[in-house]
């Protein structure tokens, strides 16, 4: 009877550890992405200049809006 309890407690602890680890990792990544967005207007401007385009503010705003819509941000 005691072996059943040990196995049951081990399984419950494993499930709780996995769930807790997932939520901690998710929160860490959300904070990281909030502080370090994947791309911003300055990066976009630099990329366009490297490709030989003269970036206008209108074009950069349009591309940022398109990227934000694609990722689901508002």
PyMOL CGO cylinders between C-alpha atoms (Angstrom):
from pymol import cmd
from pymol.cgo import CYLINDER

trace = [
    CYLINDER, 0.00, 0.00, 0.00, 2.85, 2.43, 0.75, 0.3, 1, 1, 1, 1, 1, 1,
    CYLINDER, 2.85, 2.43, 0.75, 4.45, 1.87, -2.67, 0.3, 1, 1, 1, 1, 1, 1,
    CYLINDER, 4.45, 1.87, -2.67, 1.24, 3.02, -4.33, 0.3, 1, 1, 1, 1, 1, 1,
    CYLINDER, 1.24, 3.02, -4.33, 1.39, 6.26, -2.35, 0.3, 1, 1, 1, 1, 1, 1,
    CYLINDER, 1.39, 6.26, -2.35, 5.03, 6.84, -3.26, 0.3, 1, 1, 1, 1, 1, 1,
    CYLINDER, 5.03, 6.84, -3.26, 4.33, 6.31, -6.96, 0.3, 1, 1, 1, 1, 1, 1,
    CYLINDER, 4.33, 6.31, -6.96, 1.21, 8.49, -6.80, 0.3, 1, 1, 1, 1, 1, 1,
    CYLINDER, 1.21, 8.49, -6.80, 3.08, 11.32, -5.04, 0.3, 1, 1, 1, 1, 1, 1,
    CYLINDER, 3.08, 11.32, -5.04, 5.92, 11.04, -7.56, 0.3, 1, 1, 1, 1, 1, 1,
    CYLINDER, 5.92, 11.04, -7.56, 3.52, 11.31, -10.50, 0.3, 1, 1, 1, 1, 1, 1,
    CYLINDER, 3.52, 11.31, -10.50, 1.69, 14.27, -8.96, 0.3, 1, 1, 1, 1, 1, 1,
    CYLINDER, 1.69, 14.27, -8.96, 5.03, 16.01, -8.23, 0.3, 1, 1, 1, 1, 1, 1,
    CYLINDER, 5.03, 16.01, -8.23, 6.19, 15.40, -11.80, 0.3, 1, 1, 1, 1, 1, 1,
    CYLINDER, 6.19, 15.40, -11.80, 3.01, 16.83, -13.31, 0.3, 1, 1, 1, 1, 1, 1,
    CYLINDER, 3.01, 16.83, -13.31, 3.13, 19.84, -10.97, 0.3, 1, 1, 1, 1, 1, 1,
    CYLINDER, 3.13, 19.84, -10.97, 6.79, 20.46, -11.85, 0.3, 1, 1, 1, 1, 1, 1,
    CYLINDER, 6.79, 20.46, -11.85, 6.12, 20.34, -15.56, 0.3, 1, 1, 1, 1, 1, 1,
    CYLINDER, 6.12, 20.34, -15.56, 3.16, 22.70, -15.27, 0.3, 1, 1, 1, 1, 1, 1,
    CYLINDER, 3.16, 22.70, -15.27, 5.06, 25.13, -13.04, 0.3, 1, 1, 1, 1, 1, 1,
    CYLINDER, 5.06, 25.13, -13.04, 8.11, 25.06, -15.34, 0.3, 1, 1, 1, 1, 1, 1,
    CYLINDER, 8.11, 25.06, -15.34, 5.94, 25.76, -18.38, 0.3, 1, 1, 1, 1, 1, 1,
    CYLINDER, 5.94, 25.76, -18.38, 4.29, 28.80, -16.82, 0.3, 1, 1, 1, 1, 1, 1,
    CYLINDER, 4.29, 28.80, -16.82, 7.57, 30.20, -15.48, 0.3, 1, 1, 1, 1, 1, 1,
    CYLINDER, 7.57, 30.20, -15.48, 9.22, 29.79, -18.89, 0.3, 1, 1, 1, 1, 1, 1,
    CYLINDER, 9.22, 29.79, -18.89, 6.22, 31.37, -20.62, 0.3, 1, 1, 1, 1, 1, 1,
    CYLINDER, 6.22, 31.37, -20.62, 6.27, 34.39, -18.30, 0.3, 1, 1, 1, 1, 1, 1,
    CYLINDER, 6.27, 34.39, -18.30, 10.03, 34.79, -18.78, 0.3, 1, 1, 1, 1, 1, 1,
    CYLINDER, 10.03, 34.79, -18.78, 9.71, 34.72, -22.58, 0.3, 1, 1, 1, 1, 1, 1,
    CYLINDER, 9.71, 34.72, -22.58, 6.80, 37.18, -22.58, 0.3, 1, 1, 1, 1, 1, 1,
    CYLINDER, 6.80, 37.18, -22.58, 8.82, 39.64, -20.47, 0.3, 1, 1, 1, 1, 1, 1,
    CYLINDER, 8.82, 39.64, -20.47, 11.91, 39.11, -22.65, 0.3, 1, 1, 1, 1, 1, 1,
    CYLINDER, 11.91, 39.11, -22.65, 9.99, 39.79, -25.86, 0.3, 1, 1, 1, 1, 1, 1,
    CYLINDER, 9.99, 39.79, -25.86, 8.33, 42.85, -24.32, 0.3, 1, 1, 1, 1, 1, 1,
    CYLINDER, 8.33, 42.85, -24.32, 11.73, 44.30, -23.39, 0.3, 1, 1, 1, 1, 1, 1,
    CYLINDER, 11.73, 44.30, -23.39, 13.46, 43.18, -26.63, 0.3, 1, 1, 1, 1, 1, 1,
    CYLINDER, 13.46, 43.18, -26.63, 11.00, 43.26, -29.49, 0.3, 1, 1, 1, 1, 1, 1,
    CYLINDER, 11.00, 43.26, -29.49, 12.06, 41.16, -32.47, 0.3, 1, 1, 1, 1, 1, 1,
    CYLINDER, 12.06, 41.16, -32.47, 12.16, 44.12, -34.87, 0.3, 1, 1, 1, 1, 1, 1,
    CYLINDER, 12.16, 44.12, -34.87, 11.56, 47.84, -34.56, 0.3, 1, 1, 1, 1, 1, 1,
    CYLINDER, 11.56, 47.84, -34.56, 11.42, 50.82, -36.92, 0.3, 1, 1, 1, 1, 1, 1,
    CYLINDER, 11.42, 50.82, -36.92, 15.14, 51.54, -36.67, 0.3, 1, 1, 1, 1, 1, 1,
    CYLINDER, 15.14, 51.54, -36.67, 16.03, 47.95, -37.63, 0.3, 1, 1, 1, 1, 1, 1,
    CYLINDER, 16.03, 47.95, -37.63, 13.57, 48.11, -40.52, 0.3, 1, 1, 1, 1, 1, 1,
    CYLINDER, 13.57, 48.11, -40.52, 15.04, 51.41, -41.72, 0.3, 1, 1, 1, 1, 1, 1,
    CYLINDER, 15.04, 51.41, -41.72, 18.56, 49.95, -41.60, 0.3, 1, 1, 1, 1, 1, 1,
    CYLINDER, 18.56, 49.95, -41.60, 17.51, 46.83, -43.51, 0.3, 1, 1, 1, 1, 1, 1,
    CYLINDER, 17.51, 46.83, -43.51, 15.85, 48.90, -46.23, 0.3, 1, 1, 1, 1, 1, 1,
    CYLINDER, 15.85, 48.90, -46.23, 18.93, 51.10, -46.60, 0.3, 1, 1, 1, 1, 1, 1,
    CYLINDER, 18.93, 51.10, -46.60, 21.13, 48.00, -46.90, 0.3, 1, 1, 1, 1, 1, 1,
    CYLINDER, 21.13, 48.00, -46.90, 18.87, 46.71, -49.66, 0.3, 1, 1, 1, 1, 1, 1,
    CYLINDER, 18.87, 46.71, -49.66, 19.38, 49.98, -51.56, 0.3, 1, 1, 1, 1, 1, 1,
    CYLINDER, 19.38, 49.98, -51.56, 15.96, 51.51, -50.84, 0.3, 1, 1, 1, 1, 1, 1,
    CYLINDER, 15.96, 51.51, -50.84, 15.39, 55.02, -49.52, 0.3, 1, 1, 1, 1, 1, 1,
    CYLINDER, 15.39, 55.02, -49.52, 13.03, 54.38, -46.60, 0.3, 1, 1, 1, 1, 1, 1,
    CYLINDER, 13.03, 54.38, -46.60, 10.24, 56.90, -46.17, 0.3, 1, 1, 1, 1, 1, 1,
    CYLINDER, 10.24, 56.90, -46.17, 8.40, 57.17, -42.87, 0.3, 1, 1, 1, 1, 1, 1,
    CYLINDER, 8.40, 57.17, -42.87, 5.17, 56.21, -44.62, 0.3, 1, 1, 1, 1, 1, 1,
    CYLINDER, 5.17, 56.21, -44.62, 6.72, 53.01, -46.04, 0.3, 1, 1, 1, 1, 1, 1,
    CYLINDER, 6.72, 53.01, -46.04, 8.25, 52.07, -42.66, 0.3, 1, 1, 1, 1, 1, 1,
    CYLINDER, 8.25, 52.07, -42.66, 4.93, 52.67, -40.86, 0.3, 1, 1, 1, 1, 1, 1,
    CYLINDER, 4.93, 52.67, -40.86, 3.15, 50.56, -43.46, 0.3, 1, 1, 1, 1, 1, 1,
    CYLINDER, 3.15, 50.56, -43.46, 5.61, 47.67, -43.06, 0.3, 1, 1, 1, 1, 1, 1,
    CYLINDER, 5.61, 47.67, -43.06, 5.46, 47.84, -39.24, 0.3, 1, 1, 1, 1, 1, 1,
    CYLINDER, 5.46, 47.84, -39.24, 1.66, 47.81, -39.38, 0.3, 1, 1, 1, 1, 1, 1,
    CYLINDER, 1.66, 47.81, -39.38, 1.73, 44.79, -41.70, 0.3, 1, 1, 1, 1, 1, 1,
    CYLINDER, 1.73, 44.79, -41.70, 4.17, 42.95, -39.43, 0.3, 1, 1, 1, 1, 1, 1,
    CYLINDER, 4.17, 42.95, -39.43, 2.14, 43.76, -36.31, 0.3, 1, 1, 1, 1, 1, 1,
    CYLINDER, 2.14, 43.76, -36.31, -1.07, 42.57, -37.99, 0.3, 1, 1, 1, 1, 1, 1,
    CYLINDER, -1.07, 42.57, -37.99, 0.63, 39.34, -39.02, 0.3, 1, 1, 1, 1, 1, 1,
    CYLINDER, 0.63, 39.34, -39.02, 1.82, 38.62, -35.46, 0.3, 1, 1, 1, 1, 1, 1,
    CYLINDER, 1.82, 38.62, -35.46, -1.53, 39.56, -33.92, 0.3, 1, 1, 1, 1, 1, 1,
    CYLINDER, -1.53, 39.56, -33.92, -0.43, 42.70, -32.06, 0.3, 1, 1, 1, 1, 1, 1,
    CYLINDER, -0.43, 42.70, -32.06, -2.54, 45.84, -32.04, 0.3, 1, 1, 1, 1, 1, 1,
]
cmd.load_cgo(trace, "trace")
